[in-house]
């Protein structure tokens, strides 16, 4: 009987999991810079997350991973990324911009919970949303 309940709960979890995901919003939506200037892109999310990933999408449509940020600042040349878990945002900083920085920048998040943790709270449901090339973003929501 335990096996049947486990299968049923697993099926229910999969169905609930596709209902709703973490809300993620980037700003500004477009940005124009003069060469040599600096700027920042911001990624806001609706719940605490475990990590933020920043990607660059090149002119061929390929996603290139820039940063995987969990808590500390990450640097790579003229780019750096930070995460503020309390204020629910991450920032990608570009210093001394160059023509080759022209691209689409994307952020992706994974929520701060696991299936086990979420199952401890009876008033929460587990919800996920697919993120292309990354997987799923999942989080608890009040029922």
Secondary structure, DSSP 8 states (H G I E B T S, - for coil): -HHHHHHHHHHHHHHHHTS----EEEE-SS----TT--EEEEEEESS-EEEEEEEEE-TTS-EEEEEEESSS-EEETTEEEEEETTTTEEEEEE-S--GGG-SEEEEEEEES--HHHHHT-TTEEEEEEEETTTEEEEEEEE-
